[in-house]
């Protein structure tokens, strides 16, 4: 009987993720699958839920709603800040920065730049999107004690150290 995906299993998958327009946003390559420890928050919640109980060689197609992916967009995370906060650095829309906020470090994307202000968006770039996944489970096994201690899979598809 083959292993099934459950808490603390070492899992290796191939995947492709598309936005609602059908554009591929990310995918694993044939020689570089994604390896992770299941149930440790390494995947978006909706994809983790869809994978639970699957076994090696299983294939699945699933749509993960925004709320179970990167969350809904929040307009309050878009704000204008003084241009001088960026010093003499050249900045253009699309650039990403780490910003210190009242809630700690946060990634922001530059949306608009004027002579006096810069509009930044703290939403995850995929926030508000329902995401379509095509997944093939490559392998499921017990994670080793060392992998559990380190918090990641070692070896092919994982971390080599």
Residue pairs with C-beta under 8 A, 6 or more apart in sequence:
2 55
2 56
2 140
3 9
3 55
3 56
3 140
3 141
3 142
4 53
4 54
4 55
4 140
5 11
5 38
5 51
5 52
5 53
5 54
5 55
5 137
5 140
6 38
6 39
6 52
6 53
7 38
7 39
8 37
8 38
8 39
8 40
8 142
8 143
8 148
9 37
9 38
9 39
9 140
9 141
9 142
9 143
10 35
10 36
10 37
10 38
10 139
10 140
10 141
10 142
10 143
10 144
10 147
10 153
10 158
11 35
11 36
11 37
11 38
11 51
11 137
11 139
11 140
11 153
12 33
12 34
12 35
12 137
12 138
12 139
12 140
12 153
12 156
12 157
13 28
13 33
13 34
13 51
13 135
13 136
13 137
13 138
14 27
14 28
14 30
14 33
14 34
14 135
14 136
14 138
15 26
15 27
15 28
15 34
15 133
15 134
15 135
15 136
16 24
16 26
16 27
16 28
16 133
16 134
17 24
17 25
17 26
17 27
17 131
17 132
17 133
18 24
18 25
18 131
18 132
18 133
19 25
19 126
19 129
19 131
19 132
20 129
20 130
20 132
22 132
25 126
25 131
28 34
32 157
33 138
33 156
33 157
34 157
35 153
35 155
35 156
35 157
35 158
36 42
36 43
36 152
36 153
36 158
37 143
37 147
37 148
37 151
37 152
37 153
38 48
38 51
38 52
39 48
40 151
43 51
44 64
44 68
44 69
44 70
44 131
45 68
45 69
46 62
46 64
46 65
46 68
46 69
46 131
47 62
47 64
47 69
47 133
47 135
49 68
50 60
50 62
50 64
50 133
50 135
51 60
51 135
51 137
54 60
54 137
54 140
55 137
55 140
56 137
56 138
56 139
56 140
57 136
57 137
58 136
58 137
59 134
59 135
59 136
59 137
60 133
60 134
60 135
61 132
61 133
61 134
61 135
62 132
62 133
62 135
63 130
63 131
63 132
63 133
64 130
64 131
64 132
64 133
65 130
66 72
66 127
66 128
66 129
66 130
66 131
69 126
69 129
69 130
69 131
70 124
70 125
70 126
70 127
70 128
70 129
71 123
71 124
71 127
71 128
72 127
72 128
73 123
73 127
73 128
74 123
74 127
77 121
77 122
77 123
78 111
78 119
78 120
78 121
78 122
78 123
79 119
79 120
79 122
80 117
80 118
80 119
80 120
81 117
81 118
81 120
82 116
82 117
82 118
83 113
83 114
83 115
83 116
83 117
83 118
85 118
86 118
91 110
91 113
91 118
92 110
92 113
93 110
93 111
93 112
93 113
94 109
94 110
95 109
95 110
96 107
96 108
96 109
96 110
97 107
97 108
97 110
97 120
98 105
98 106
98 107
98 108
99 105
99 106
99 107
99 108
99 120
99 122
100 106
101 122
106 122
107 122
107 124
108 120
108 121
108 122
109 120
109 121
109 125
110 118
110 119
110 120
111 119
111 120
111 121
112 118
112 119
113 119
138 157
143 153
144 154
146 154
147 153
147 154
147 158
150 159
152 158
152 159
153 159
154 160
154 161
